[in-house]
Amino acid sequence: MSHCHDLWNTWFLGVQTVQYWSDLLLWDRFLAAHPGIRTIIELGSGRGGMSLYLRLQTLQRDQVFLTCDRIPMEAANTPGGRLLQLSACQRRGDIFADPLSVISPYDHPLLLFCDAGDKPREFRTFVPILQPGDWVAVHDAGTEFSETSVDPVRRLVKRTFADECKAFDALTWFYERVEES
C-alpha cells in the first residue's frame, strides 16, 4: 500500500497532484457526506492535478470551483483541463492581498482547501471570514500544519471527519466553521 501514500508519484488525469491516493478517496467520502456544499475554493493549484480532481467533483455535484495561485497551472492547458474549462476556474494573484475578495463572491456553504505555501497563515487568515457552516480542509496536516496551527482561531472551528482521516492515514484534515464560542 505504500504506492497509496506517495506524494510525488500520484497523478490524476496525467497531472501530478502532490496528494496521497488515499486522500483522494477521503475527499470523495467527505463530499458525499456533505452534499450541501455549494462552492469549493482551492488555495494553491500547483501543477493542477488536484484542481482537475476537484473540478470534476464540483461538476458532478453541481457546485462552483475556484482555484487560486500566483502561477499558471500546467493542467489548464491539457486536453482534460481545456475540456473542463479549468483556466476559467483559476484566479491568479496574491490570496493574502484581499482575502475577502477570494471568498465573498461565492455561495455558502463553501469548502476552502488550504494547500498553498503557508497553510497555517492561510488557515488563520481565512477562517475568520468564513461563515458558520462552511468547511476548511488543510493539506500536509501533521507536517506543515499541526493542531497548534489551529490555536489562533480554535474558537471558530471544530475538527470533523477525524476518524476517517486517521483510518486513511491522510495528509488532509477537515474543520467546520462554527459560531464563535
C-alpha angles and dihedrals in degrees: 000000000000089000087066090059102048113114097190099048101048113108131175119200089345097308125106114251102186086217133111115257086233089059090057090055089047090053090052091052093046093051092047089052092050107044093160095073108119102183137027118200118189119201107205120024101191109179089339105247092126089043089058090049094049093044090055091047091052094046091051091049097041092245133137121252130201128173122193129200141137094239132052115257124238092223094066090069097048121099090253092046091052092047090051092044089234094165089062088057095053125095114191123205144061110325090200095055092078111356094175091061089057092057108026102073093058136086121252146264088057135172117224116201113204106205106129125106101293112035096176091053092045090050097048092042099048104032094072092054095048119096124244106269093038121116136225126202120191125198125210089035111176092026114045093010127042139172088267088060086067095055098092091058102020092124088062101052143045124201114244137181087027096144091053092047090052094045090053092044084231131181090214126086126188129214133184119221107233137182113284111270 
